[in-house]
Amino acid sequence: MKKTIVFKKFLERFDKSNKLVKYLTNPEIENLNRIPSFAKIKNSRFSKESIVDNVHYSWFIPMLNIYSNKEAALFLLTLKKQQRKSLQNILSLEDIENDLNSTVKSFLKDLLLRSLIKKEDQLLGVDFLFDSKLNNLLFLSKNSLVKLIDFLGMYDLAKELKFIVEKKQLKKIYSYLKEDEKKFLKEILHYKEPFSTKRINIEKYSHDKKKLRNALHRCGLLRLSYALSPESIDLIWYVCHTLDIGRGNYIFKESLAKKQTQASDVITEEILKIINIIKR
């Protein structure tokens, strides 16, 4: 399938007059026609050369734990300063002199990339992603994605608040929210979603800020995974690897579990609304 996608991209770019198509069989042409249009993504953070630079540092921890501290420190020399600093603190690695030549650095960086993408798998470059509204997620940083997830959780909170009648409890819950979350919640409070969600019984968390925020964040993670479920596995991969390994693995697993077609369309529009708010 991915070879067909690459071939179609090649034809779109270099065979605009359709001279090569006449050499294809009818089944081959039908396969090409089934593939959607490609997105015109410019200045994406995930170019082929910069994947390692833009993946959240936590994804490298499992691989680096295999090596000795001295060997792991060498891998860190191929990473960006902030990635390197974070991993040094987490893995208690010393800062060593950066005297590796470009060939060795390239080799180590390739090993890091292979730890993320299995040799038998193929990750399509962002230029080969299909046109999708959710391609907008590719331009968000990790912090912006986390904020988006928190905002998505407000849709579940809006549903939960309808079951709480005690004013003191409501006031407590509102006190746990950030100002921009309160403002957004007010906007969507009377919004009626065309699909149902499982109750999380938010009242049982009303006396614990951390537990309440964690419960809402999990709701946001699940919503994002529902939105991504009909998308290409490549787009899902890029979004998940912008996030830390914990959140990323959860979304990856849930989005591949089952396609949530109806919920996906609705949540996609919610996501686009939130992205506009984040940009402002």
Beta strands, then each sheet from edge to edge (+ up, - down):
end
